[in-house]
Every structure is written in structure tokens, then in C-alpha cells.
Amino acid sequence: MLVLMGPCTWIWPYLSIFADSLYALSGTRKHLERITSVGPRPVGSRENEVLTVNFLLEQIEHIKTISASGPNSVTVDVQRPTGSYKFLGGITSYCKVSNIAVRLEPKAGAQHLMLANCHFDTVANSPGASDDAVSCAVMLEVLHSLANLSTPLRHGVVFLFNGAEETMQQASHGFITQHPWAKQVRAFINLEAVGVGGKELVFQTGPENPWLIQAYKHAAKHPFASVVGQEIFQRRLIPSDTDFRIYRDFGNIPGIDLAFIENGFIYHTKYDTPDRILTDSIQRAGDNILAVLKHLVMSEELADSSEYRHGNTVFFDLLGMVVVAYPAHVGTIINYITAIATFLYLFKKCFHPSNMGKGSQEHILIFYLFILVIMCLPFSDLPLYGFSPAVNVTQGSSMPLLTPLTLCVCLFLLQGVRHLEVGELYFDVSLLLWCGALVYFTAHSLCSAYVPMLMVAFPLATKLLLAREFKLRGASVKYSVLYQLGLALPYVHFMSLIWLVFEIFTPTLGRINTYPPDVVLATIVTFTTLFFSSFFLHFIYLARSTKWLLAGLGTVFTVLLLLVSCGMFFPYTADPSGPRPKRVSIQHTTRIVHGLDGQVESRDSGLWINSCDYTGMQHITPIIPEINDTIKTNCQEDRPFCGFPWFGSDKNNWYLPAPEVFPKSPVEFQLLSKEETKWGTVRLTFEVKGEMSLSSSAPSQPHLVVWGRHPPVIPG
């Protein structure tokens, strides 16, 4: 018995952990399927306000019951916040929405709270499995795990299941500005999605408070984080927003923003279903969030987060194995030291006695030629501005890649120059241009400057270490292998960043109608090719002949051009295994325009149609001839917001006449008061009553967005 019990005792903890993990995964999957089973959950619908709320409360009560004997207590509060706030500089959002707040804390109480946030509402046409039901399902299991700990927590944690994120983050605003627990919240984790499944990316942290990313670094079991994503998102290059902004701006608390990013083609569509979220995605999200939350609620920093608020942080993961994070001011020092070392290397090389003789003028001439060639590479897609629209109109295709042709031209122009010297010079010019990017990024306080720093430091160190080997044997096999090993880390990391950029930007461009996606993607591809080739073209000129390379690049360009011209890459598909739908917004509206005296000036009804991408209706008209450019509508300057029934752009709008809208429950609109302000504007107070739900079921909670430069006051 003793012999048998020894191994069993040793293995039992691991089997127990494994069993708990399987149980949690199974529970999360069941929660996800149950939440999405009711279908779309727009704010105000019975599905959102009644069915989903009741299900969440049922699960939370179950967790509360089974953890009652433990050292931590669970308190549940259903909040129905009402109010209004301004955003985007002149829009007022009014709401009466639903929040479920669950407070987990030691039975002795907690003074400081951590907040974990998800939202269970969806856009009108999507079951919202990834955005954001899976996050709420994961949060339920994380709550279950923390509530059943055998030791008391050091601080409390609030799990907020908010019911109105898709309507301009109304529920999170209602919580952080009105709920009594909000005053004790010191930091938050927000769970979101810009895609369906995959890895969850940390794409925002702070503001400042580097201790948060340090907590993620130490606790996350499967880290995936990038400060590059943070700087792209915060510069509004991606047309999305999250509750992170509400907690940051209205609550003045720091946090971490995570989002699923893969397969953004079906984000906010009917295809966002539970079966498309892999079990691996759920497991890794649960592991990470549980570990990070547990770390934070046990940390000293949470008690006084303002004490640790000092500057931004450079952070990035290395292939999901480890997170590198250091203060931004330390990064600035590292960047400038790297830049100075590079300039000293180039200065010494230019003025070395061996370069000051007969061939020095030719050396300098070739040096400037290379700078010109490399600086012209980013403009290799300029013909795309004339070529791409033609392809787009005829085939609905995109992205003719002209970079291979440009490289062919560059290589042809440099034929006849001594290859060994050309190879050396190409390396030096690449180093100089990367160093220029490093100095520029650092001078503009961009944490993303660590990328050019890696692309300068590693090649420079490798070249210096192999200088003697190169002089003795030239481009030998040993030199080639060691050189590529020295560049492995920055290049592998850069490849992961490029994957991240394409994973996010390619589907996102299908939701933007303001500029041609072909040009944007071609520019990204060109810069990517330039970055990848910068130090490896060093080898091209050390080869005996470049004829085969020229032929290969020319062939690549020709084949891609033919495929694109033949319409091989049609942008949309309804293939169930990988759908890429065209996004079109259609709203049945009745417009009643009143003059300043209150009299009705015009009244009509129709389908207001918006193309969410740049191709307009060119793929719709052949199928539905009624929707064509003859019904395209332009901005009516004398009407508020161009006469459109919703705040939007004056481009890509079509208005097809249709029968009048007849709501099942009539809407009552009453103007309560009208007064002129001292600023020369008119202040209106009015009241709206009626069902505003997309569901045919029970009456809904009213929610309203009022648009105007000087928005009216709406009674609560």
C-alpha cells in the first residue's frame, strides 16, 4: 500500500488541476452556448434585458450558494442606470440600461477593488459569440474559481456584466459614474473582441501605471501583448472603441484592454457563432484572465495604484512565451545609445584610411545611390493609385503588388558594380535608414521605437562580431549561417508583428468606406517587403550572379498581375467554412423634418442603405437592380446632419423609397420646453415614450442617442 500511495500522492495534485481545468472549460462552453442560444441581444430587447439577465443571475446565485462556506463573500447587485453623457465632441447619449455587478471580497470586507468587465449585448444582427458572450462565459468561470478559493483574497474584485456596450458604451458609463462600488475601483481588466476567437491580445494598458503590464508579464500563462497595437489603436487607425475609454476618461482609473483578434471578417455578423470559437481559445483566455486577476487582487500595488503611476511602458511578447517590459524612459536611453553606436560605426567606416584613397568618390557615390533606391521603394505602389481603381471596378479585386517589379529595376540599375562592395554598402545604408527611423520614433515618444532598435542593434552587433570572418572568407557558408542566426530574433519578432497587422487591418479595411483598401494594403506590403529585404539583400550582391533572382522577381510580379486582372481574388465569399461577407447597413426609416416653428416641412419613408466598404453598390446592383447610383443621396446642407436619419458620412448613402414604418407600439414625442441660451443656441427639453426594441417581445428599456452640436437636455 505504501508503495502504491507514494506515486498516487505525487500525481494527485496534477490530476486534480487537470480535472478542474476540464470542468471549467466544459462550464464555459455551456455558458457560451446558453447565452447565444437566444439570438441577437440588442439593447432594449427582451433577449438582452430579460432572458440573458435572468440566466446570468441564475448562474451567479449558484456560485454564491456553493461558495457560501468559504472565506470570501459574494454580493450581487442589478443596476439600471439612467442618464446621459456627451462623447465625440457633440453627441449626447441617453440611456436606461442593465448592469449585473458581482462583488467578491473577503468576509471581513475590502477597501480596494479590481474590476473585470464584459458586455452581453450585441449588435442587431449577430449572436455575438465572440463579441462578447465568450468573455462573459469566461468571467463566470473565473468568478466560480476565485469564489471557491480556500484562502481569503487580499482585495475585492467586481465582475461587471454590462448590458449596453454596442450603444456607445452606455452601461459602463452608468456603472463608473453612478454605482457606489465604483469609487473603490483602483484598476480594471476589459474583455473585448475585434475578431472571432484566436488569441486574446493585450492592445491597451494604462494610461501610465506600468505595474499593470508587469502584473500581466508575471502572471499570464500564455502572454500575447504588443505596444505597437496600443499605439495603432489609440491613434484611431482602427474604427473601433471599447469600455476602456469610459473607465479611463470618466473613472480616471488605469486598466488592461484584451481582445480576440482573429477572423475579423465575420465580426459583428450572423456568422459570429459559438462553433467558430475553438476550445483552445476559451482555455487560454480562461487561464490568462484567472491568473492575472488572482495576481492583481493579491498585489500591494492595487491598494494605492496612484503611487505607481509613473510613465509609459514598452512591452511586447516573444512568440507567446515571455513578455518583455521596461519603462519608456529606459527605452529612450537604450534607443539613443544604439543610435550613437551606429553613427560611430558608420563615421569610422567612412573615414577609415582604406576608404580615403582612389576609390573613395565611387564609394560615396554608390552610398548615395543606395539611399535613393531604398527611399524610393515605399513609393513603388504609386502606380496603384491609377491601376487599382480600374481593377476594382472591373473585377472587384485588389492588391496588385508592384514591389517585386521595383526590386527588379533596382537590381538592374546596379549591374556591373563590384558585388562585394555593393553588398557592404547595402548593409550600411539599411543600417543608416533603420537608425533614422529609430531616432524619429524615439524623438516622437513612440514606444514602438523598440522595433527599429532591434533592427539596428542585432544586425550591427552581428556584423561587428563577424567582420574578421567576412574579410578572411567573404560570403562563406559559415558566415552566412552565423549572420542569419544573429538576425533571427528581430526578424522572427518582426514577422509576428506583421502577422498581427495583417490579421487586424485586412478585415478592418472591409468596414471602412473613406479610402481605398488596396492602396493601404499595398503600402503595408511594400514596407513589409522593404523591411524584410533590408539586411538580406546584403547576400544578393555577394552572389555570383543575380540573373536568376531578377527572373524570379519578374515572374512573381507577372503572375500576381495576371491573377489580379483575371479576378482570381474576389473579396467576398459565402463559404460556410470561411465566410467573408460584404457589409451593408439597411435601416427602414420614416423621416419627419420640422422647421424652427414646429411645422412639418417634409415627410417620407424609405430604406436608408450604407455600404460599409469602399466598393459601394457595384456588387449589389447586378443582384438587386433597384439599388443603384440613381438613388444615391448627397448631403442636404439645409438639413441637420445632411438630412440623414442617423449620424453618418455624406458618402456612400443610398435612399430607396419604401412604405411607412408602423411600430407595434406607437412612440409618443412631446416637447416640454424651448429656450434660447446666452450662447445663441436653442435648448430643448423633450420626452420620448414607447417601445424602441427590435424584438417583438416584452416592452424594452428605452435608450436614445441624440445628435447635435449643442445637444438638448433629456430628463432622466
N, C-alpha and C positions, 0 to 999 in steps of 0.2 A: 504493500500500500504506500509506503513512504517513497519507494522508487517511482511509482506512478504519479503520486501527488506533486512531486517536485516539478517536473515539466509542465504539468497542468497549471500549477500555481504561477509559473513563469509566463505561460502563454495567455492565461485568462484575461489580464488587463487589455491585451491587444485584441482578443476576440470580442471583448465587451465593447471596446471603442468601435470596432468594425460593425458590430450589430447595431449600436446606436446610430452610426452613420447611415446604415441601410434603412433603419426605421425613419430617420429624419428625411431622407431622400424620398422614401415612399410617401410620407406625410405631405411633403412639399408638392409632389406631383399631384396628389389628390386635391390639395387646396387649389392648385392652379387650374385643374380641370373643372372643379366646382365653381370657381369664380367666373371662368369664361363660359360656362355652360348656359348662362342667362343671355349671352349675346352681347352686343354693344351696350355700353353703360354711360351714355352722355349725361352730363349734369342735369338734374331735374327729372330724370326718368325714374319710373318705378324700379327698373332693374338696378339703378345706381343707388337711389335713396332708400329703398326698402329691402329688396332681395339681397343685395350684396352686403348692406349694413347688417342685416339680421344674421347672415352667415358668419361674418367676421365676429360679431358679438357672441354667437354661439360657440365658436372655436375659442375665443378668449376666455369665456366663462368656464369652459372645460379645462383650460390651462390653469386658471385661477383655482379651481377646485382641487386638482391633483397636486398643486404645489402649496396648498394651504398650511401644511405642517412643516414646511421648510423655513429657513432663516430669513427669507425675503418675502415681501408682501406685494400683491398685485392690486392696483386700483384702476377702474375703468371709468371713463367719462365720455359721453356722447355730446359733442359740441355742435351747435347750429349757429355759427357766426353770421352776423348780418352787418353790412356796412358798405363803404365804398372807398376807393383809393385811386390816385392818378398814376399812370405809367406812360412810357413812351412820349413824355413831354406834353401831353394834352388830351389824354383819354381817361375817362372815369369808368371804372369797373364797379358795378354794384352787385352784391350777392347775398343770398341766404343759402348756405350750403351745409354739407355734413362732414364732420370730423369724428374719428374714433381715436381717442388718446388713451394709451395704456401706460401707467406709471409703475415701474418695477424698482423697488428700493429695499434697503434693509428694514426690518420691522421697527428699528429704532428711528427710522426716518433718514432723509438725506437732504443736505443743503444745496448740493450742486447736482445738476442733471446733464446727461448726454441725450441727444435727440437722434432717433433713427426715423427717416421719413420715406414713405412710398405713397403712391396715389392709386386708387382703384377705379377712377372714372376713365373713360375712353373718348376718342372722337366718335362721331355718329355712326360710322360705317365699319368699325373694327371691333373684334372681340378683345383686342388689346392683351394678348397673352404675354408678349414681351414688354409692352408699354401700357400698364406697368404691373400686370397681375402677378407675374412671376416674382417680382420684388416683394409684393405683399405676402405671397405664399412663403417665400424665404424668411421674411420677417416674423411670420407666425411661428415657424420652427425655431428661429433664433430666440424668440421670446420664450418658447417652451423649454429650450436648453438652459437659458440663463435663470429662468424661474425655478428650475429644479436643481440648481447648484446646492451642494451640501454646505457651502460657506457663504457668509453674507457678503454682499457687494460693498465696495468702499464708497461708491457714489451711486446715484439713481440713474435710470435711463427711461426716457419716454419713447414709446413706439407710437408714431403718429401715422395712422392710416387715413390719408386725406382724400376727400371725395370730389375735389374740383381743382385739378391742375391744368387740364386742357383748356379751360376758360380763363387764361391769363393768370394762373396760379392764385386763384381766389381763396382756396381753403387754407393754404399755407400762410397767406396774409392774415386770414381770420384767426388762425392759431397764434401766430407770433405777436400779434398786436392786441389780442383780446383775452387769451386764455391765461388764467392765473399761474399756471405752471411755467409759462414761457419766460418769466423773469428769472427763473433759476437755471435756465438752459445756458450752458457755457460753450458748447460746440455741437456740431451735428454731422451726420452722415446722410447724404441724399442718394437714393437708388433710382436710377432712370434708365432710359433706353433711347438710342437713335438708330437702332437696328434690331434684328430679331435673333436672340441667342448669341452664342460665341462667348468670348471673354468679356469680362466687365472691366472697362478702362477707367483708371483714375485720371480724369481730364481737367479737374479744377481742384485747387486747395486754397486755404486761406480765407480772406486776404491775410498775408503775412503768416504769423503763427507757425513757424517751421516744425514745432513739436508734433503737429498733426501728421505730417508726412513721415516724420521719424517714427511715430507710432505705427503707421501703416508699414513702414520698412521692416520694423522688428516683428510685427505680428502676422502680417498677411502670409498665408501658406503658398499662394500661387500669385505672386505680385505681377501687376500689369499697369504701369503708370508712365506718363510722359508729360514733361513740362512743355514740350512742343505742342501737344494737344491743347493744353491750357492756354497758351498764347494765341493759338489759332482761334479757339472758341471765344476768348474774351475780346478779340478784335472784331467780333461779329462777322467772321468769314463764313460761319455756318449759321443758316437761318433757323436757329432753334433757341429755346430758353428753358430754364428749369427752375424748380423751387429754390435752388441755391441762391439765385439773385434776391429772392424775397427775404430769406433769412439773413443774408449778408447786408442788404440795404435797409430793411425795416427793423431787423432784430440786432444788427451790429454784432453778430456772432460769427466766428470762423467755422469752416466745415470742409468736408471732402465730398466731391461730386463723382459718382461712379455711373457708368452707363454701358449697357450691351451695345456693341457697335457693328457686328457682322450682319450681312444681308439686309442693308438698309433699303433695298428696292421694295420690300413689302412692309416697311414701317408705316403705320397708320393706314393699313389697308385691310381688307377682309381676309387676307392670307396670313395675318398675324395670329396663328392658332397654336395651341399647346403642343401639337405633334411636331412642330418645327423647332421647338426648343429642346436641344439634346440634353440627355441626362447628365452628361459631363458638365455642361454649362451650369445647371442647377447645383450640382455638387460643389464645383469650385466657388461659385458665388456664396453658397452657404458657409463653406469652410472659411473663406476670407472675411465675410461680414461678422460671423460669430467670433473669430479670433481677434479682429480689430476692435470690435465693441467691448469684448471682455478685457482687452488690454487697456482701453481708454477709461472704462469705469473703475479700473483698479489703479489708475495712474495718479501721481501727485499733481501733474500739470493741470488737470481738469478743475481742480479746486480754485485755481487763480490763473486762468488762461491769459489774462492781460499781462501778467508778469513775464510771459514767454513770447510776447508779441514783438518780435524784432526782425524785420526784414523778410524778404522772399527767399525761396529755396530753389536750387537746381536739383531736379530729380528725374530719374529715368531707370527703367529696369533693363537687365541684361538677359534677354531670351527667357523672361519669366522665372528666372532662378533667383535673382537678388536685385534689390533696389539700391541704386547709388544716389545718395542725397547729401548735399552740403550747402551751407549758406551762400546766398548770391554774392555777398561781398568777397567771400573766399574764392568763388568762381571768377570774379573780376580780376583778382590778383593772379590767379593761375593763367587766365587768358592773356593778360598783358605780359607776363613772364614768357609765355610761349611765343607771343608775337615778337618780343625783343630778341629772343634767341634766334628766331627765323631771320630777322633783318640782319643780325650779326653774321649769320651763316652766309647769306647772300652777298652782303657787303664784302666779307673776307674773300669769297669766291671771285667776285668781280674784279677785285684789286689785287688778287694774288699775282706774283711776278710771272707765273706761267701764262697768265691771261693778258699781260700788258705788252706783248710783243706784236709780231707781224699780223697775227690773225685776230687781234682784239676788236677791230672795227667790224669785221664779219661776224664775230661772236655777238657783239651788241646789236647788230642789225637783225640777226636771226632771233635774238631775245625779244626785240620789239615786235617782230613778225608773229611770234608765238602769242604774245599778249593780245595782239589784234585778232588772231584766229580764234583764240579761246573766248574772248569777249564777244565775238560775233556769233558764236554758237547759240546763245539763248535766243537770237533773232532768226534762227533758221526756220521757225514756224511762221514767219511773217506772211509768206505766200498763202498760208492757211486762211487768212482773213478774206482773201478773194476766192480761194478754192473751196473752202469748207461749206459756205452757204449754198454753193451750186450743188455740191454732193448732197447736202442736207435736203434741199428741195426735191431733188430727183429721186433719191433713194431712201431718205430718212436715215442715212448712215452717218458715221462720224470718225474723227481722229485719224486722218492721213498723217503718218509720222514721217516728217522730212529730215529728221536728224541723221539717219544713215546717209542720205544724199549729201548733206553738209559735210559730214566726216570724210566722205569720198573726195569732195572738192578740196578740203584742207590737205589731205594726204597727197593729192595730185600736185598741188602747188609747191609742195616741199620735196618733190622728187629731185634727186641729183645732189642734195646737200649731204654732207658726211653723216652717216647714220649714228655713229657713236656720239657725236657732238649734239645732234638733234635730240637724241634720247635724253641726254643730260639736261639740255636746255628745256625740254618739255617738262621734265620733273621740276626744274627750278621755277618755271612760270606757273605751273599748277600750285606749287607751294606758295608762291607770292600771292596769287589770286585768292586761295583759301585763307591766307593770312589777312588779306584785305577784308574779306567777309568777317573774319574773326574780330578785327578791330572795329568794324562798323557795328556789328551786333552788340559788342560789349559797350561801345560808346552810347548806344541807344538803350542800355539797361535791359537787354533781352536775355533771359535765362537760357534761351535756345542757343546762345553762343557756344555752349559746350560742344555742339555738333562740329562746327568748323575747328574748334580747339582740338578735338580728337583727330580730325582730318589733317591737322598740321603737326601735332606733337608726335604721333606714331610714325608717319612717313619720314619725318625729319630724323627722329631717333634711329629708325631702321637704316636710313641712308648713311648716317654717320657711322653706325656700327659696321656696315658692310662696305665702307669706302675702300678699304685696303683690298678686300676680296674682289671688288669690281675692277680696280686698277690692275690687279695681277692676272685675272682670268676673264675680264669682260662679262658678258651675259652668259655665264656658265649655268649649268643645271643647279649647282649648289647655291649660287647667287639668287637664281630665280625662286627657288623653294624658300630660302630664308627671307627674301624680300616679301613674298606673298604672306608668309607667316606673320611678319611684322605688321602687315596691313590688315590682318584677319579681323581683329577686334573692332576697329572703326567701321570697316566695310560691312561686317555682319550686322552691327548695330544700325548702320545706315540703311541696310536692306529692310530691317524690321520697321524702321520709321517710314520708309517709302511704302511698304505694305499697308501701314496704318493710314497714311494719307490717301491712298487709292481706295481702301476699304470704306473710308468715310466720305470722300469727296465724289467718287463716281456715282453712287446713288443719290447723294445730296444734290448734285447738279441737275438731276431729273425732277427736282422740285423747285427750281429757280427759273424764272422767265425773263430775267433782266439782262443777261448777257449770254453769248453762245457758249455752251459747254465744251464744244470742240476746241475752241481756242484755249480755254482754261486747261483742259486735259493735255492738249498738245504742248502747252508751255511747261506743264509739270513733267511730262515725258521727256521733253528736251533737256530741262535742267537735271532730271534724273540721269539721263544718258551722259550728260556733261560731268556730273559728279562721279559717276561710276568709272568713267573712262579717264578721269584726270590723271591719276597716277599709273594706270595700267597702259596708257598709250606710250609710256616710257619704254615698254617692251617692244612696241610695234617698230620703233626706229632702231632697235637693236637686232631686229631680224634681218636675214639676208635679203629678203625680197618682200615687197608689200603688194605685189600683183594679186595674189590670192585674196588678200584682205580687201583690197579695192573691189574685186569681183564679188566677194561675199556681201559687202555692204550695199553694193549696187543692186544685187539680186534681192536682198531683203526689202529695199525701197520699192523696187519694181513690183514684187509680189504683193506687198501691202497696198500699193496704189491700185493695182488691178482688183484686189479683193474688195476694197472700199468702194471703188467705182461701180462694181457689179452688185452692190447692195448686200454683200455677204454678212455684214454686221448690222442687221436690222435691230434697232434699240429696244423693241418691245417684244414680249412673248407671254403667252398664257399657259406655258408648260407647267403642269402642277408640281413638278419636281424642282423647278426654279423659276417662278413667275417674275416678270419684270413689267408691271402694268404701267400704262400711261395714266398720269394723274390728271383728272378733270373734275373741277368742282361745279356742281349744278345745284342751284337753290331756287325753289319755286317761291316767288315773291309777289306781293301786291304793294305798289308804291303809291303813297298819297302825299303830295307835296303841298304844304301850306305856306301862304305868304306871311309877312310880318303882322298883317291884320287878322290873321287866323283863318282867312278864307281859303278854300281848296283851289289851288291853281291847276293841278293836273292829277290824273289818276290812271294807272294802268297796271296790268299784271303780265308776268312772263317768267321765263326760265333764265335766270342770270347765270351765265356759263363762264368759267375761268379755266384757262389752260395753265397748269402749274409748271409746265416746262416751256422751253423755247420754241418747240415745233408748232405751237398753235393748234389749229384745227385741221392741218393738212392730212392727217391720218384718220380723222373722224369724218370729214366731208364725203369721201367715197362711200362710206357705210350709211351715214345719215345726211343726205343732201341738203336738208333744211338748215343744217348748221354750217354756214359758210361765211365768207367775208362780207356778204351783203348785209348781214345783221350785226356786224362788228360795230360796237358803240364806242364813241370817243368821249372825252371829258366834257361835260356841260359846265362851263365856267361860272354860270349864274346860279348853280345849284350847290348845296353843301356836299362836299366830297364827290364832286363831279356828277352828282345825281345817281350814284350807285347806292344800292340798299345796304351795303356793308363797306366798311373802311377797306380800301384796296387800291391797287395801282390803276392808272388810267390806260394801261396797255393790256392787250390780250383779254379783252372783255367782249362777250357776245350776249345779246339780249333777244331771245326768241319769244314772241307773243304767245301767251297761254291763258287758259281760263283762270278766273279769280280764285285766290286761296280762300277756303272755307274752314276755319279751325272748328274742331268739335266743341270747344268751349270758347265763346266769344271773349275777346280781350277788351277790357274797359280802360280807356285812357282819359285822364282828367287833368287839366291844367289847374294847379292850385293857386299859383301866384306868378306875377311877372313884374320885374323891377329893373330899372337901369342902375348900373353901378357908377362910381366916380371915375372908373377907367374907360367909360364909354361903351361898355358891353351890356348885354341883357342877361339877367339872371332869372332862370326859370325853375320853378318847383312844380313837379308833377307827380302823378301817381298812376301806376300800371297794375291792373289786376287781371288774373286769368291764367289758364294753363299754357305754359310755354315749353311743354315737353315734346320730344319726338316720339314718345311712347303713347300708345292708345290706352294705357292702363291708368292707375290711380293718379289723382292730382299731384302735381310736382311742386318742388320748391322753386320759387321764382329766382331767376338770375338774369342780369341785364348788363350790357356794355353800352355806354353812351359815348358817342364820338363827338368831339368838338374842341376847338382851340381854347374856348372858355367853357368848360363843361358845366351843365346845370347841377343844382343841388337836388339830391334824391332823398326823400325821407326814409328813415330806417324802418 
